[in-house]
Structure formats: C-alpha cells, structure tokens
Amino acid sequence: MTSSFSRAGEITWLPLSFSSAAIAFPRAAPVLLATALFLFLALPGLAPAALVRPGLLPVAAALFLFVCGLTIFVQPGGALDLFEDGQILAAADTYSSGGRPYIDTYPIHGWGADGGLDAFLFRIFGATVETFRFRRAVMTAAALVALAAAAAALFEPIAWKGLALLAALCLCPFPSERQTLAFAALFLLLLAARSGRARDFAAAGALAACELFYSFDLGLVLLSGGLVGSSTRSLLASGLRRLGSGPRDALAFAGGALAASLPFLALLAGSGAALPFLRASFVEIPGAIGDVWGIPAPSASALLSQPDSRATLLAIAADPAQFGSYLLIVLSAAAAVALLRSANGVFGGVDGPAWMSIVVAAAAMRGVLGRADAGHLAFYGVFAGLPAAWLLYRASRAQKGRVVLTGVVLLVLLLRLRPSSTLSLEVGAVIGGANAREARAKEGVLVPRSGGATVSAEQAAELAALRTYFDSMLGPKETFFDFGNEPGLYFLLNRRIPVRFTSVPCYESGEQQDEVIARLERERPPLAVLASGSGRDAFDGVSNRERAPRVAAYLDATYEPFGEIRGRKIGRRRTGAIPSRIP
C-alpha cells in the first residue's frame, strides 16, 4: 500500500493541474477534485518514466487540500452571525478609525483574530463583509493544509501520514482560521524534533509567538508545549539519563519566540497598549474563565469512583459530556508508552516528534476541560489526533502481542473517532460546497457594507428596518449601546461601538461593569438595545442581566422602553437622566 501511494509522485503534475483548475472553475470543483483524487490513488502505476515528478507530491497534496477547503469555506452568501462574526467586525471597525488594541477594544481571542488582521485588510480591500468572509475562508483552508503538514511531519510512511490527518479530522472535522498558525507552528516543531537543529526550534518558537498575538490561547498552548517538549525530547532519547541538547533546544525555541514577539510588543508599546495587553491577557481574561463564563467538563474523579467499571467505560465511550475523559485516557496512554520506550532505551525515530505532539496536546487539554461545549472540545481536542495515531502505530509494531495490542488500541480509538463518518462528512461538504454557494447567492440580498457578499433575505429585512430606525433617531456621529450580544450591528449599521467591550460576557467583573457605566456616562448614547429578543440574551444559558447586573441596573435607571424593532427592545435615554450610584 505504501509503495503504491509513494508512486503517486510520478503523476503529481496531473492532480496539480486539476486542483488548480478547480480554483478557476469553482462550480465544477467537486468533479475536478474527484478527478485529482482518482489520479492520486489509482493511476500511479500507469505513469511513464518521463512524467516522474516525485518532488511535487507535497505541493500537489497541499494544493488539493487547500482547494477542498476553499470549496467548503468560500461562502459569500448566508446569514451573518451577529455575535461571533460581530466581535471581529466591530473591533476591526474600531481599529480602522484609529482605535488602539486593549485600550479601545478588548480582544478575547487575540489581537489579530479579533479584528486586528481584518482592519489591516480593510484598508487594502475595503471594510466589507466580503473582505472578512474571504479572508476567513482562505485562512481556514490554509489551516487544513497546515494540519496535514503536521501529520506528514510525524510519520515517514505516507499511509500513516494520511491516517494521522484522518485521526485529527475525526476530532475536529472542520478546522478554524484561528488554528492556522498553531498547526503551522506544530509542523515546525515536529520538523525540529526530527532534525534536532537549533534553528528549526527557533523557527517553531517564532511562529508560536506570532500565534500568541493572533489567537492568544493557542499561542500559549504552542509556546508552553513547545518549551516543555524541546527541553525534554533529548532526555527521553537518552533513556532518561542526561539532558543532552534539551537546554540548547529550549533556549533556541524561547529565543525565536522572543525575537518574533518584539515587533508586536513594539507596536503595542507605541500606542500605549503594552501594559493593557499584558494585564488583559494574563490577568483579566484568565480570571474570568470560571463557572459562569466557561462550561467546565464533568468531574473525572466522580466518574471513576463508580462501583461498576463497565458503567464507567460505557460513559466514556458514549456520553458526549465525557469526551474530555476520553482524551485524557488517550494522551495518558501515549505519554506512558513514550516514557516506557525511553526507559527501555528504544526511544527514537518517530518517537521524538510524537513526544512533541503529546505535550502540545496535553497543554491544549486546559481548553478542552475549561469550556466543554462541542465546538471547544473539537477546537482544542484536535491536537490529540496525532498522539492517537502514533499510539496505534506503536501498537502495530510491538514485538510481543502485536495483534492483541493493535486490536485493543484500534477498538478504543474507534469508540470515538469514527473515521468512516468523518470521511463521509468531509466528502459531503466538498460536494455540497458549490451547490450551497450557488443557492445562497440566488437567495441572498446585498446590504450596506456587505460588498459583494450577501446575507439572507430575512436578515437583510431586519437590518433595513434597524438602519431606517436608527438613522431617523440618531445624528450622523451619534451611536447606540447594544446589550443584546449583537456587536455585528455596529458594523452593519455603520455606528461606532461606545465601549471597548463587544458583548456582555466580556465585562462580567464588577470593575469592568463600572468601566462600561462610566464610558456610557461620557458617551451618553441616545438609544440602547436592551434585549435582542433571541437566545443571545442568555449566552450559555446565563442571562445578560445576571451576568452584568450593574450595567442592567444602570440601563433600567437611565433608559426608558421606547419600542421594539424586529424583536429587539429599544430603550431611549431619559431626558436629563442623572442616575444614582449603581450598586
């Protein structure tokens, strides 16, 4: 099987051509991509020697995956998520008008991810929904390629490269644009583990630092995991007898991270935002991830304390709430195998990169256990895919009990990974991507600031009604305050956000609520959206009034109900309102 796959390098120019054609003819993309895949898998033995181009195989595979991603993710039509998308668009608008990060905005996910990159692109291509959506689609498709590159860096046999990618996709079928740099940094880290060169560790550290300023949480995952992995890899390779090149590798990794951080820190310092960045990122946001904002995973100790071990196994295998426990078991098994191989003096080859993937996945478990909804479980759990594939690889090559070990590991992995369902989902998304794009284009409606992108007819009608209302009630420089977790309204209605927080979950603390109240007293917006009339009024099941009671009390004292537009309750600032101190 491996030799057949490796001979695909003989005809790489053909799938390369078909994948490229799929970009030029998106409507025919499914057929062209299917042809490229067929050429990859079925025709290597038919290529004459004159067509041999083995060096193009990685390029062809990367382009194929990238175009598959574009086919799925380039969707210029459809409704805009006024909460998730709105956080980015509202912050990008603030930056475009001269706002400073962490002073005039409050990036929850990271400076670049929450509007920083989009603000830069807005200056070049225009501040439109079209620019935002296309940027996101390209980066998400690139995340798929970066994940595949990391899977390829883990193994030498090409079949195992594909299995590692499939294992990761089973945990996270559709990657996020926030993961692009993280997967690329992981790829460099695994290459560094193979080569042992200090410059490779430095490059991995530099890219991990860039991710820190783009998507802060994933940057921390790669920086902490990379630092631990680079410092301990040679120790395990020596059989736990000496540090070897560990201190040098860790120093190179940290040096690369520091060097890459300096330009970003200089930009922040130039706008006076360096200290606010440090305070928000390392003090305020971590302190806010509690039982109110987060969704902690169920207690593993309570699960394991059950008298019936069969019930425990069934819960881990079938209960979606116990996904974190499943990942802990897989990572614990992978770490135990790596340590045992080290103690037995047989740690080498693929084990070094695998150890890197294990420690990075272990660092990502904080995200898995701290916010255990389906999206975040996939978002952070994806890093466990490579260690899971390595565990199966080692079981299949065991000197004793190979069949039994392989069967047990395969059974444990199949309890959750379900590769056939994942492949069906991915293929269906590629095939249906073009049809979905065409259908949304026919049904979509252009709205102000959408560019060439469209929104659904229902959302367009809502926005038209809101725009007409706010334009009739507000002057050109006046704005409103949104208490309904729909920051996208600021962008789409072309009104500046009066506070630096895009949504209620961002200002739960008493100090932050006082800041919002003080800012509203300075700005005095004539109107406020008191409630969205949708599920956004109770993010994660906690109402905005419970989340921010001081701000709610301020709005009650300062704004009177004034009407309802498309389900949104509007409040008008009371004439001469001078609210008393809000408790």
Protein Blocks (a to p, Z undefined) as FASTA:
>chain_A
ZZmmmmmmmmmmmmmmmmmmmmmmmmlmmmmmmmmmmmmmmmmmmpcfklgcfklmmmmm
mmmmmmmmmmmmmccbccddfklmmmmmmmmmmmmnopaehklpccfkbmklnomlmmmm
mmmnopafklmmmmmmmmmmmmmmmmmmmmmmmpmblklmmmmmmmmmmmmmbacfklmm
mmmmmmmmmmmmmnopaklmmmmmmmmmmmmmmmmmlmmmmmmmmmmmmmmmmmmmnoom
agkjmmmmmmmmmmmmmmmmmmmmmmmmmnopmmmmmmmmmmmmmmmmcfklmccdddfk
lmmmpmblklmmmmmmmmmklmmmmmmmmmmmmmmmmmmmmmnopaghjlmmmmmmmmmm
mmmmmmmmmoccfklmmmmmmmmmmmmmmmmmmmmmcfbhklmmmmmmmmmmmmmnomml
mmmmmmmmmmmmmmmmmmmmmmpccdehkljaccdfklmmmmmmmmmmmmmmpcfkbccd
dfehpaklmmmnopacfbfbfbfklmmbfklmmmmmmmmmmnopabdcfbgoiaklmggh
iafklmmmmlmmmmmmmpccfbdeehiacddddehiacdddZZ
